[in-house]
């Protein structure tokens, strides 16, 4: 576990578990406030105790993990690009489709670690699928955690790539979201796969500060400006998220104490949507070409 800290923020990272964030906390005069939902391994460390269990190695319980070389689910056993078939198999026992790429399930190497910086790298190859190098850098800058994610295509055939982050945020009793978007993808009822894009309905309109919807939500929004704000009125805190992407996935599971706001550069199953991957936000890379995305999470106290 790596730790980054300054006088405002504390971050723990788990390079061996998807290169992900185990916790992001705001530091106050009286203690810490969780900005992202902590992984059980981080929670155990905070209690000065350790009970080994399967959850300790579940990257889906991280506070945040990278989405590389694609985001969310892909149907049909893979996809065809330029006449070449890329085969993808399910990578989670509880999901019928391959999901979130491969980087979140890999062990990353530590290239650099200082008090306020950590740089990780990954070399990954799956036969018949993606072959790539990746770089994941975390920077603490005063009240902001900045994340840079990049990928270099090291395979032999031209392929579409996509990047993003998958953070989990606590609800802290009440939460509000400001994240303007022009359209939203409606899913089929069974597999959460998008089938049609529509104008955002009033119940899901976050063009102004709004409470999260009741009854659950797991949809992709497009036409996003790349700027969003999460507010926790009971904690007197806000989190400004900025990213150089125009899409986000909003996952609000019913009855849970967390939700996910995932900044990504393409919608779910982009490779199999009408028009293909490039028309739906992914970037086609020839061997040796690279793609990079940047994300920032800035914490502020109410009124600041």
NUFI-94521 format. One record per residue: residue in three letters; z, y, x of N, C-alpha, C, O, CB in turn. Coordinates in steps of 0.02 Angstrom, whole numbers, plus 32768, in hexadecimal, padded with zeros to 4 digits. Atoms other than C-alpha are relative to their C-alpha. Glycine has a CB too. Example, Ala and Ser with C-alpha at 12.3 -4.5 7.8 and 13.67 -1.06 7.14 Angstrom:
2
Ala80007FC5802D81867F1F82678000803C802D8021803B8061803E80017FCE/Ser7FFD7FC57FD681657FCB82AC802580377FD9802D806E7FF27FB980178014/
//
This chain:
304
Unk80007FC5802A8000800080008000803E802C802980458059803D80007FD0/Unk80037FC17FDD7FCE80AB8042801F80377FD5801A80357F987FB780128013/Unk7FE37FC88024802A814980137FE48042801A7FDE804C8056804D80008007/Unk80147FBC7FF27FEA81FC800D8031802D7FDB8044801E7FA37FB6800F7FEC/Unk7FD07FD48022805E828D7FE47FFD8046801D7FF0804F805880477FE38004/Unk7FF17FBC7FEB807883477FEB803B80187FD5805E7FEE7FB97FC280307FF9/Unk7FC67FE9802680F883B67F957FF580017FB5802380127F8F801380458017/Unk80107FFF804880A183A67EEB7FEB7FBC7FE47FFA7FAC7FAB7FCB80327FF4/Unk801C803F8018804E82FC7EE080127FC7802E801A7FD0806B7FB580047FF8/Unk7FF6803D7FD98071824A7F187FD07FCB7FE57FCB7FC07FA8804A7FE77FFC/Unk8031803280127FEC81C27F18800E7FC08027801D7FC380637FB7801A800E/Unk7FFF803F7FDD7FF6810A7F427FBD7FDC7FF37FA37FDF7FBC803C7FD37FEB/Unk8041802280037F5980A47F6680097FB7801380357FA6803B7FCD8022802F/Unk800080477FF07F387FE97F6D7FBB7FEC801A7F917FD67FF380147FD57FC2/Unk804280127FE67EA47FCC7FE27FEC7FB87FF27FB27FAA7FE67FFF800D804A/Unk80108047800B7EB17F107FCB7FF17FF07FB87FD97FB97FA980397FD58018/Unk800B800C80487EA57F227F0E7FCE80347FE67FE080657FC5804380047FD9/Unk80357FD480197DFF7F767EEB7FFE8045801F7FD980708007800780077FB9/Unk7FFE7FBD7FE37E26800A7F5B801E80327FD08013806F7FD87FBC80158015/Unk7FEC7FD580377E7D804F7EC280408027800A8065801D803A80077FD87FC4/Unk7FC27FD880037F0780CA7E9980357FD77FDC80297FBE7FA47FF480457FDD/Unk7FC8802280217FAE80787E73802B80317FD8804A801E7FA7802B7FDC8033/Unk7FDB7FCD80257FFF811B7E3B7FEB804580167FD780508050804C7FF7800A/Unk80087FB97FF37FE681D67E30803780247FDB803A80227F9D7FB9801B7FEB/Unk7FC57FE1801E8086823A7E128002804A80127FF1805E804A80407FDD8018/Unk7FF17FB97FF680AD82F37DFE80498006801480757FEA7FF37FF0802A7FC0/Unk7FBC7FFA7FE6814783247E61802180407FE5800580767FEA7FFF8001804D/Unk7FD97FC8801A81CA83937E1080438003802480537FD8804C80097FFB7FB3/Unk7FBE7FF97FE1827683D07E4380307FCA7FE980637FBF8009801D80427FF1/Unk7FD28032801B82C483467DDB7FE37FB9800380047F8A7FED801080107FB8/Unk801C80437FFA825082B37E007FB480007FFA7F9480328009801C7FD37FCA/Unk80488009800581A082727DE07FEA7FFA7FB8800F7FE17F8D7FEA7FC28028/Unk8020800A8041812D82797D497FC07FD9800D7F977FEE80367FF280447FDB/Unk803B80297FF780A881F37D3C7FC380237FE27FC280347FA780097FBA7FDF/Unk803F7FE380177FFA823E7D317FCE7FC87FF07FA67FCF7FC27FE3802F8036/Unk8026803C80117FA581947D3580317FC67FF680667FC480147FCC7FEE8037/Unk7FD6803B800D7FEE80F17CF380097FD780407FD77FC3805E7FE17FD57FC8/Unk7FF680247FC0803E80977D897FF27FB57FFA7FFE7F967FC78047800A8018/Unk800980487FFA800D7FE87DC080447FDF800880727FFD80257FD17FEF803A/Unk7FBF80217FF8809B7F677DB880197FFC804880557FFE80537FFC7FBA7FE4/Unk7FEA80047FBB809D7F5A7E7580218042801680518042803B7FC47FF0802F/Unk7FE27FBF7FF180C180157E82804280077FDB807280237FF67FD180397FED/Unk7FC27FFB8026814580097DF980377FD8802180717FEE80237FF57FE87FB9/Unk7FCE80297FDE819D7F7D7E5680198023803F80558020804E7FE27FBC8012/Unk7FEB7FDC7FC4819E7FE47EF5803080397FEF8061804480127FC3801C8025/Unk7FD57FC8801481EA80777E9980467FE87FED8076800E7FF27FE280257FC5/Unk7FBE801B8012827880057E5E80227FDE803B80597FC380347FF97FCF7FC7/Unk7FE580227FC582947FC37F0F800B7FB67FF3803A7F98800C804280208017/Unk7FFC8047800F82777F157ECB7FBA7FE47FFD7F8A800A7FFA80277FF27FBE/Unk8042801E800181EA7E9A7EC780037FBD7FDE80247F8E7FF67FE47FFA8047/Unk80058040802381C57E117E4B7FB67FED7FFF7F8F80087FD8801D80047FB8/Unk804580147FFC81237DBC7E787FE97FE07FBF800B7FB47FA47FF57FD0803A/Unk801E801E803A80B57D937DE47FB5800E80027F9D8033802D8020801B7FBE/Unk80497FFA80007FFD7D897DB77FEA80487FF77FB4805A80107FE37FD67FCA/Unk80147FBB800B7FFA7E3F7D807FFB802880407FD680598043803180227FD2/Unk80027FDC7FC180167E757E347FBA8000801E7FAB802B804780307FE28030/Unk804380067FE57F637E417E597FC9800C7FCC7F907FF67FD57FF67FBC8020/Unk80307FF080347F0D7E7E7DBB7FE880478008800D80767FF9801E7FF57FB9/Unk80177FBB7FF67E9F7F157DE57FF980277FC07FF780657FC17FBF7FFF8024/Unk80057FDC803F7E8F7F3E7D2D804180217FEC804380467FBB7FEA7FD17FC9/Unk7FC17FDE800C7F457F747D33800C8039803180428056803380397FCE8004/Unk7FFB7FC77FD37F237FF67DB9800480417FD97FF380447F9E7FC480018030/Unk80027FBD801E7F3C80AE7D967FB9801B7FFC7FA880407FCE802C80308028/Unk80467FEA7FFE7E8680CB7DC57FDC7FD480317FF77FC380667FFA804B8013/Unk802780267FD07DFB80687E177FB780177FFD7FA080337FCB80057FB47FF1/Unk80457FEA7FFD7D4780887E4E7FD27FD27FD87FDD7F967FD47FE980028048/Unk8034802480247CB280547DE57FC18002802B7FA2803780337FF3801F7FB8/Unk803780037FD07C2A80197E5C7FE87FB7800480137F8B800C8016801A8045/Unk803A7FD380057B997FEE7E577FE8800E7FB97FB080247FAF7FC77FE38028/Unk800F7FEB80447B9C80047D9A804280077FDA80767FF17FF27FCF7FCE7FDD/Unk7FC67FF6802B7C1480337D0E7FFB7FD57FC17FC57FCE7FA48007804A7FED/Unk7FF98024803F7C4F7FC87C7C7FD47FC27FFC7FC37FA5802F7FF0802E7FC6/Unk801F8042800A7BF27F337C307FB4800280067F9380347FF880137FE67FBC/Unk8048800C7FFE7B437EF07C4E7FF27FBF7FDC80107F8B7FEB7FE57FFF804A/Unk8010803A80297AF77E777BD17FC67FD8801E7FA97FEB80517FEF80157FB9/Unk803C80257FF17A717DF27BDD7FFF7FDA80417FC97FC580587FC8802D7FFF/Unk7FFE80247FC17AAB7D9F7C7C7FE48027803B7FD8800B80707FDA7FC17FFA/Unk801B7FD57FCB7A6A7E327CE27FCA802D7FE57FCC80417FAB7FE57FD5803A/Unk80357FD2801479CD7E9D7CDD7FC37FF6802C7FC67FD78061801980498003/Unk803E80027FDA791A7EAD7D187FED804780147FEB80747FEA7FC77FDE7FD8/Unk80167FBF7FE778E27F3F7D857FC47FF6802E7FC77FCF805D803B80268025/Unk803E80067FD978327F537DCC7FE97FB780057FD07FA18039800A801D8046/Unk801680458002780F7EA07D99802D7FCE8023801F7F9280227FBE7FFC801E/Unk7FD1802C7FDD78A27E5B7DFC803E7FF67FD5805880267FB98013801C8045/Unk7FC6800F802979327E047DA3803F8002802A80437FE2805F7FF97FBB7FE0/Unk7FBD7FFF7FE179E67E2D7DD580307FDA7FD480387FEC7F998018804A800C/Unk7FD5802C80277A607DA87D9C8049801680088061802080407FF87FB78016/Unk7FBA7FEC80007B117DDA7D6C80277FD07FD380127FC27F9B800880497FE8/Unk7FD7802E80277B997D637D31804280207FEF8058804E8012800C7FBE8028/Unk7FBF7FE480137C3C7D897CD780327FFD803A80357FCB805E801C7FDB7FC3/Unk7FD07FFC7FCA7CC67DBF7D4F804880087FE88074801780107FEE8039802E/Unk7FBC8000801C7D5C7DBD7CDA80047FC87FCD7FD77FBE7FA5801180457FDF/Unk7FF98039802C7D9F7D277C7D800180147FB67FEE7FEC7F8B80407FDA8011/Unk7FFA7FEB80467DBB7D8D7BDE7FC6802B7FE87FCB804D7FB5804180267FF7/Unk80397FD880147D117DE07BD77FC07FD780067FB67FB380377FFB8041802B/Unk803E802880017C687D947BAA7FCB801B802E7F9A7FF9803D7FE57FFC7FBA/Unk80337FE07FD77C087E0E7C18801C801680438058802480497FE2803C7FDB/Unk7FEA7FE17FC27C107E487CCD801280497FF37FF0806C7FCD7FCA7FFA8037/Unk7FE67FBE80127C727EEA7CCE80178026803E8037800A806B803A7FF97FCF/Unk7FE67FD07FCF7C937F807D407FE97FF480488008800D8077804A7FFF7FFF/Unk8018800B7FBC7C2E7F437DD5802A7FCE802580487FA280087FFF80418025/Unk7FDC80307FD67C7D7EE87E678036801F802B80657FFD80407FCF7FDC802C/Unk7FD27FE17FD17CDB7F687ECF80487FFE7FEB80757FFA80157FED80478009/Unk7FBA7FFF80187D767F687E6080237FBD800A80607FB98004800280137FB7/Unk7FE380427FF57D907EAF7E847FFE7FEB804980087FB080597FDC7FCC7FD5/Unk8006800F7FB97D7B7EB97F41803980208027805B804E80107FBD8019801A/Unk7FD17FE27FD17DEE7EDD7FD47FDA8031802C7FA8801F804B80247FCA802A/Unk80207FCB7FD97DBF7F81802A802380078044805E7FF8804B800080437FDA/Unk7FE57FF57FBD7DD77FAA80E28017804980077FF880777FED7FCB7FF08035/Unk7FE67FBC7FF47E3F804081197FDF801B80407FE880008076804E7FFF8007/Unk80207FE07FC77DD780B181898029803A801C8026804980577FBB80197FEC/Unk7FD87FC57FEB7E4E8146818E803A80087FD080337FFF7F937FD580418001/Unk7FC67FF4802A7EFC816A814E802D8034802180478029805880277FBE7FF3/Unk7FD37FCB7FEB7F5F820B8162802C80137FC580287FF47F907FD9803F801B/Unk7FD07FEE80357FE5826280FB7FDD80147FC07FF880097F89802C80398018/Unk80217FE7803C7F6682AD80847FB77FE77FFA7F9180027FD18001804B8000/Unk8045801980017EC6824980A480017FB4800980277F9980317FD580218038/Unk800D80477FF47E8F819380937FB67FF47FF47F9A80097FC2802C7FD37FD2/Unk8047801180077DDF815380B07FFA7FB4800680117F9680367FD580248037/Unk8009804880047DB080A1807F7FB67FEF80027F8C80187FF080227FE47FC1/Unk804680167FFF7D11803D80977FFC7FB87FE7802D7F937FE77FE380068047/Unk800D8043801B7CC47FA0804C7FBA7FEB80107F8B8013800A800D7FFF7FB3/Unk8042801F7FFA7C347F2E80777FFE7FC67FD080277F987FD57FF27FE8804B/Unk8000803380347C047EC27FE37FB97FE87FF37F89800F7FF4801E801B7FBF/Unk8041801D80107B757E4C7FBB800B7FC47FD380357F997FE17FD97FEC8041/Unk80008039802E7B597DD47F2A7FB97FE77FFC7F8B800C7FEB801C80147FB9/Unk8043801C7FFF7AC57D5F7F377FDE80097FBD7FFA7FF97F8880037FB58013/Unk80277FF5803D7A3F7D8C7EB98012803F7FDB7FF6804D7FA680087FC67FD3/Unk7FE97FC380237A987E2E7E8D8001803B80327FD08047805580467FF57FE0/Unk7FFB7FC37FD87AD77EC87EEA80197FF1804780417FC58052802F80327FDE/Unk7FEE80037FBA7AE77EDD7FA68009804980167FD9807080157FC87FDA802C/Unk7FF47FB97FF37B397F817FDE803B800B802F80657FDF8039800C80247FBE/Unk7FC67FE57FDD7BB17FE3804B801C80397FD77FF6805E7FB77FEE80188048/Unk7FE17FCB80277C2D80597FFA803580258028805480098056801E7FE47FBF/Unk7FCB7FD77FE27CA280E5802D802780207FC8800A803A7F987FE280368031/Unk7FD37FE480337D38811F7FC78034802A8024805C8011804B80227FC77FD6/Unk7FD37FD27FDD7D9881B88001802D80247FCE8017803C7F9A7FD88033802A/Unk7FCD7FDD80287E3882027FB8801B803A8029802E8032806380397FCF7FEA/Unk7FE57FC57FDE7E7182B27FE4803380227FD2802580307F987FC680328012/Unk7FCF7FD880247F10830A7FAD7FF9804880177FFD8056805380497FE6800C/Unk80097FBA7FF07EF583C67FA6802B80297FD08015803A7F997FB580157FFB/Unk7FD07FDB80297F8D84247F63800D7FDA7FBE802C7FA57FBF7FE780477FF1/Unk7FF3801F80417F9183FA7EA77FC77FD37FE87FC47FC27FAD800B80367FCD/Unk803C802480137EEF83957EAA7FF77FC0802980007FBF80667FC3802D8009/Unk8018803C7FDF7EBA82E37ED17FB480007FF97F9A7FFF7FC280207FC07FE0/Unk804880027FFF7E0482E27F047FE97FBB801880047FA080487FE38038802E/Unk801980437FF17DA3823E7F087FB58004800B7F9180207FE280117FCE7FC8/Unk804780037FF27CF982227F597FEC7FB78006800A7F90802C7FEE80288041/Unk8018804580017C9A81817F397FB57FFF80107F8F80247FF1800E7FDF7FBB/Unk804780047FEF7BF481537F897FEC7FB7800C80167F8D801D7FF1802B803E/Unk801C80437FF67B8480BA7F977FBE800580257F97803380197FF77FDB7FBC/Unk804080057FDD7AF7808C800D7FE37FBB7FF180047F887FFA8009800A804D/Unk8022803E80137A7A80097FD37FEA7FDB803F7FC27FF580667FC3800E7FD1/Unk801280277FC47A6B7F8080587FDA7FC07FEE7FCF7F95801880407FED8026/Unk8028803A80157A077F027FF37FB7800980117FA48038803380087FF47FB5/Unk804780017FEE794D7EDD7FFD7FD3801E7FCA7F9B80337FD97FEB7FBA800E/Unk802A7FE78037790D7F157F52801E803F7FE3805A80487FE27FF97FCA7FC9/Unk7FEA7FC4802179167FBD7EFC80287FEE7FC180147FC37F9A7FC3802D7FED/Unk7FD4800F803879A47FBE7E7C8021803F7FE580298070800A80377FCD8015/Unk7FDA7FC8801C79FE80357E04804A7FF9801080677FC3800C7FF680047FB4/Unk7FB97FFE7FF17AAE80687E37802280347FD4800380657FBE800C8010804B/Unk7FD87FD080247B3880C27DDA80478001801A80607FCE803380007FF27FB5/Unk7FBC7FF87FE57BE481047E08802D80217FCC801680437F9E7FFF802A8041/Unk7FCF7FDF802B7C83813C7DB180467FEC801480517FC780447FF37FEE7FB8/Unk7FB980127FF77D4081307DA9801C7FE97FBE80057FFE7F888028803C801C/Unk7FDF801B803C7DB080D37D2F804B800F800380717FE380157FF37FB37FF9/Unk7FB97FF080007E57812F7D2180217FED7FBD80017FEE7F89800B804A800E/Unk7FD6800E803A7EE280FE7CA8803680367FFD80598043802E80207FB78004/Unk7FD17FC880067F4E818C7C6580377FEF7FCD80287FD37F987FDC80407FEC/Unk7FCB800A80327FF881827C0F7FFB80337FC87FE1806A7FD1804680058022/Unk80027FD28039800981D07B64803D802E7FFE803A80647FE07FFB7FD97FBE/Unk7FC37FD67FFC80B982147B868015801A7FBB802980547FB57FF4803B8030/Unk7FEA7FEC804380DE82197ACC7FCC80247FD87FC480177F9C803D802A8004/Unk80367FDD8021804F828E7AA27FCF801780367FE38026806E801A803D7FD6/Unk80337FEC7FCF7FAC82BB7AF77FC680217FDB7FB7800F7FA27FE77FC38029/Unk803A7FDE801D7F18832E7AD67FC9800180357FD57FFF8071801280497FEA/Unk803980057FD47E69832C7B1E7FCD80377FEF7FBE80447FB57FDF7FBB7FFB/Unk80387FD180067DE383B17B3C7FC97FE6802D7FCF7FE9806A8015804A8013/Unk8037801E7FD97D3F83607B727FBF80067FD77FAB7FD57FB7800F7FB68012/Unk803C7FF780297CA283A97B207FC87FD180137FBA7FC7804E7FE880488004/Unk803B802B7FF67C0E83337B0B7FD1800B7FC67FE5801D7F8F80157FB58007/Unk80327FF680357B6C833C7AA97FF57FC27FD57FEA7FC87F997FBE8015801E/Unk800F803D80247B5582857A7980327FC9801080567FCD80427FB87FE88010/Unk7FD5803A7FF57BB381E17A6A7FD87FC17FED7FB07FC27FBF804280057FD6/Unk80208040800F7B78812D7A6D802B7FD97FCE80667FCF7FD97FF67FD78041/Unk7FDF802D80307BA480C479D67FF77FB880187FC17FA4802E7FE180097FB8/Unk800180457FE87BD080107A027FF47FCF7FC77FFD7FE07F8C80427FEF8022/Unk7FFF803680317BAE7F6D79AA804A7FEF7FF28076800380177FD87FC18018/Unk7FBB800B80177C497F2E795180237FC9802880607FC5802680007FEF7FB7/Unk7FE2803B7FE27C647E9179B9800A8006804C803E7FF180667FD77FC47FF1/Unk800080047FB77C3C7EAE7A718008804380248006804580617FC27FE08017/Unk7FF77FBE7FE37C567F697A8C7FC38015802A7FCB8039805B803E8002802B/Unk803E7FEE7FDE7BA07F787AC57FDD80387FD87FD680317F9C7FD27FC28008/Unk801F7FC980257B49801D7A997FBE7FEC7FE07F967FC87FFE7FF5803C802E/Unk803E801080247ABE80117A197FD9803F7FEC7F9C803B7FE2800F7FD77FC2/Unk80227FC380157A9580C679EA8028803D80158066803B80177FF480017FB4/Unk7FDE7FC37FEC7ABC81777A247FFB80337FC97FC5803E7FAC7FE2801C8042/Unk7FFC7FD080377AF381FB79A780238040801780438042804B80257FE17FC4/Unk7FD87FC47FF77B3882AA799E804A7FEE7FF7805B7FC47FCD7FEB80387FCE/Unk7FB9801080037BF482A779BA801C80127FBB8014804B7FA5802780268038/Unk7FE37FF180417C4C829879108040802A8006805F802B803B800F7FBF7FDA/Unk7FC57FD57FFD7CDB830F78E4803F7FDC801880677FFA803C800E801E7FBD/Unk7FC380247FED7D60828878FC80047FF3804B803A7FE8806680037FBE7FDB/Unk8002800D7FB77D29827179B27FEA803E80277FD4803980607FD17FC6800F/Unk80177FC27FE17D03832779D98037801E802B806A803580127FE880327FCA/Unk7FCE7FE47FD17D6083617A757FE5803F80207FF78050805980127FCD8035/Unk801A7FC27FE57CFF84037A8B803680368001802F806880257FC580187FD6/Unk7FC47FD87FFA7DA684577A6C803B7FD0800580357F957FF5800980307FC3/Unk7FC480297FF67E5584167A9180107FD87FC180187FF57F8B803C802C8014/Unk7FF5802A803B7E7583817A1D802A7FC38012802B7FAD804B7FBD7FE97FE2/Unk7FD9803E7FF77EEA82ED7A067FD17FC480057F997FC67FEA80337FF67FC6/Unk8028803D7FFD7EA982407A2F7FFC7FE07FBB802C7FE47F95801E7FCE8033/Unk8008801C80437E6581E57996802C7FC37FF4803B7F9E80237FB77FEE7FF4/Unk7FDB803B80137ECA8164793A7FD07FC67FF37F957FD17FE4802C800E7FC2/Unk8029803980117E8B80B379217FD77FE380387FB17FB3802D7FD480117FC9/Unk8024801C7FC77E45809579CE7FBB801E800A7F9A80347FDB7FFB7FB67FF8/Unk80427FE57FEE7DA880CE7A297FED7FE3804480177FDC80708001804E8002/Unk801980187FC07D3B80887AB57FB5800E80027F8C7FE17FF980107FB3800A/Unk80457FE980057C9A80EC7ABF7FEC802C803A8016804B805B7FF580247FBE/Unk801C7FD67FCC7C2981447B3A7FE680427FE57FC280427FB37FC97FDC8025/Unk80157FBD80147C0D82007B2B7FD1801C80367FDD80148071803D802F7FF5/Unk802F7FE27FD17B79825C7B7A7FF480497FF0800980637FBC7FBD7FDA7FFF/Unk80077FB880067B45830F7B9380418024800E804F80597FF27FE780127FBA/Unk7FC07FE47FEC7BEE83317BE17FF4803280387FC88029806280327FC98017/Unk80077FCC7FCE7C0283CD7C4C801A7FEB8045800B800C80778023803E7FEA/Unk7FE080137FC27C63836F7CD28045801E800980638019803E7FD58013803A/Unk7FBD7FE37FFD7D0583CB7CAA80277FEB7FC1800C7FEE7F897FFD804E8005/Unk7FD6801680387D94838A7C3D80488013800F805A801E80497FFA7FB47FF3/Unk7FB97FF37FF77E4C83AE7C2180297FD27FD4801C7FCC7F988011804A7FF0/Unk7FCF802880247ED783367BEF8041802780008057803F803580097FB98020/Unk7FC07FDB80057F7883887BB180367FD37FE3802A7FAD7FB37FF7803F7FD4/Unk7FC5802380188024833D7B99803480347FEB805D80488014801C7FCE8036/Unk7FD37FCA8016808583BC7B2F80497FF1800D806F801E801E7FF5800D7FB7/Unk7FB980107FF7812A835E7B3C8016800380488051800B8057800E7FBB7FE4/Unk7FF17FFC7FB8812083607BFA7FF28046801C8005805680547FD87FCC8026/Unk80127FBE7FE880DD84127C077FCF7FFD80397FCF80298065803D80248017/Unk8031800A7FCA804F83D37C767FBA7FF97FE57FAF7FE37FAC80137FC3802A/Unk8046800A800F7F9283D57C767FDD7FE3803D7FF47FEC80757FDD80417FE9/Unk8028801D7FCA7F1183787CDD7FB780147FF57F9980017FC380077FB28003/Unk80477FED80037E6683C67CFD7FD87FCE80297FE67FC380647FF58048801A/Unk802B80317FDF7DE083467D277FBB801F80087F9E80387FD87FFC7FBD7FD7/Unk80447FEA7FF47D3C83797D777FDA7FC980247FF67FA5804D7FFE80428028/Unk802A80347FE27CAB83097DAA7FB880157FFD7FA5803C7FD1800A7FBC7FDC/Unk80487FF080007BF383167DD67FD97FCB7FDA7FA67FB37FF27FE680088047/Unk8022802F802D7BC282A17D487FFF801E7FBA8023804E7FAD80237FBA8000/Unk80067FE480437B9282BF7C9280157FD07FC980057FDB7F8E7FBA80177FF4/Unk7FEE803480307BDC82257C3D804A7FEE800A80637FEE80427FD37FC28008/Unk7FBE801D7FFA7C8A81E57C1680097FCA7FCB7FEC7FCD7F95803780367FF9/Unk7FEB8033802F7CD2814B7BC3804780117FEB8073801B80157FFC7FB7801F/Unk7FBC7FF3801A7D68816B7B5380197FC17FDF7FFE7FAA7FAC8001803D7FCF/Unk7FE2803E801A7DD480D27B35804680107FE980728021801180007FC78037/Unk7FBE7FF2801E7E6780EB7ABF80167FC17FDB80087FBA7F9F7FFE803E7FCF/Unk7FEC803E80227EB2803F7A998038800E7FCD806780327FDB80187FCC8034/Unk7FD07FF580367F12803A79F780437FE0801380467FA7802A7FE77FE37FBD/Unk7FBC801A7FF57FCF80267A0B80167FFE8048804D7FE6805680047FBD7FE5/Unk7FED80017FBA7FD1803D7AC9801B80458015801080777FF37FC47FEC802C/Unk7FE37FC27FE7802C80C17B2F7FD4802280347FEA8051805580447FF2801D/Unk802E7FE27FD17F9380EA7B997FBC80087FE07FAE7FEC7FAB7FFC7FD58040/Unk80467FFB80137EDE811D7B887FD7800A80407FF4801880747FF3803B7FCD/Unk802B7FF87FC67E4881287BFD7FCB80357FF37FAB80357FBE7FDE7FBD8012/Unk80367FD080007DD581B97C207FDA7FF380407FF180058076801A804B7FFB/Unk802480197FC67D4F81757C957FC2802A800D7F9080247FE97FEC7FB67FF5/Unk803D7FDB7FEE7CD581EF7CE77FCE7FD380247FDF7FB580578011803D802B/Unk8033802D7FE57C3481907D0B7FBC80237FFD7FB580587FDD7FFE7FBC7FD8/Unk80417FE080017B7D81B67D287FCD7FDD7FD37F927FEE7FD37FE480048046/Unk802E8022802D7B3381407CA680277FDE7FC880627FCE7FD17FD57FCD8025/Unk7FDE802180377B5D80F27BFD80047FB4800B7FE67F9980397FDC800F7FBE/Unk7FF880497FFD7B8D803D7BDF7FBC7FDE7FF87F937FF17FCD80307FE77FC8/Unk803C802980047B007FBF7BFC7FC0802A800B7F8D801B7FED7FFD7FDD7FBD/Unk80397FD37FF57A8B80497C3C7FC27FDB80167F8A7FEE8004801280348034/Unk803B80257FE77A1B7FC97C937FD97FDF7FC97F9E7FCF7FD380177FCC8033/Unk80228023803779F17F787BEC7FF5802D7FC37FDF80147F8F80287FC37FEC/Unk800D7FD2803779E780137B7D7FB680147FFF7F94800E8032802D803E8005/Unk80467FEA8004793E80537B3F7FF18035803580168065803D7FF1801C7FBB/Unk80137FD27FCB78E580AD7BCC80157FE980457FF87FFE8077801C80427FF3/Unk7FEA801B7FC07942804E7C53803580288023804D805B80097FC67FFA802D/Unk7FC67FE57FDC79C580797CD47FF880498013802580718006800C7FD7803E/Unk80097FBC7FE8797C81187D1E7FFF80327FC78019806A7FCE7FC080068028/Unk80027FD3803A795C81647C72804480087FE0804E80357FB77FCF7FE67FCD/Unk7FBD7FFE801D7A1281447C488036800F8033806F7FFA802C80107FBE7FDE/Unk7FCE7FE47FD47A6881957CDC800A7FDE804380287FFB806F803F80027FDF/Unk7FF780227FC07A6481137D677FCD801B80337F9B803980217FF87FB47FF7/Unk802A7FE77FCA7A16813B7E107FDE7FC5802380007F97803A8029802A8033/Unk802580377FDF798E80CA7E567FFF800D804B7FE7804080627FB77FFB7FE3/Unk7FFD7FFA7FB879AA80AC7F0F7FD37FCB80217FD47F91800F80497FF78019/Unk8024802D7FD5793380617F8C802F7FE980378062800A80437FC08022801E/Unk7FD580167FCA797E7FFD801C800D803880327FDE805A80487FE17FC48024/Unk7FEC7FCC7FD179DF8074808E801280427FDF8031806C80007FC9800B8030/Unk7FEE7FC2802279F180FE800C80487FFF7FE780657FC97FDE7FD0800D7FC6/Unk7FBA7FFA80127A9B813F7FD58009802C7FC27FDE80547FB18029801C803A/Unk7FEC7FDA803B7AF081887F3B804A8012800880727FE9801D7FF37FD97FBE/Unk7FBA7FEB7FFA7B9281EE7F38801480287FC37FEC804C7FA5800A802B8040/Unk7FE37FDA80377C0382347EB080458019801480677FFB803D80057FD47FC0/Unk7FBF7FE27FF17C9C82A57EB58028800B7FC0800B80197F8B7FF780438026/Unk7FD37FFA80397D3282AF7E41803F802680178054801F805180137FBA7FE2/Unk7FC37FDD7FEE7DCC831F7E3E80307FFF7FC4801B80057F8B7FF280498015/Unk7FCB800280327E7283157DDF8034803580148059802B804480207FB87FFA/Unk7FD37FC87FEF7ED583B97DDF803780057FCC802A800D7F907FD980428004/Unk7FC67FFC802C7F8483BE7D95801A80487FFE801C806A803180387FD08019/Unk7FE27FBE80077FD0845E7D5080377FFE7FCC80357FD77F9D7FCB80357FED/Unk7FCA7FFA8031806F848C7CF67FEC80317FCA7FC4805F7FD5804180168023/Unk80117FD68039806784DE7C4C8009804A8010803E80608027802B7FED7FC3/Unk7FFD7FB97FF3803D85957C5B7FE7801580447FE180508052804480187FF7/Unk80187FEE7FBD7FFE858A7D0E7FB47FFF80037F98800D8038801D7FCF8034/
//
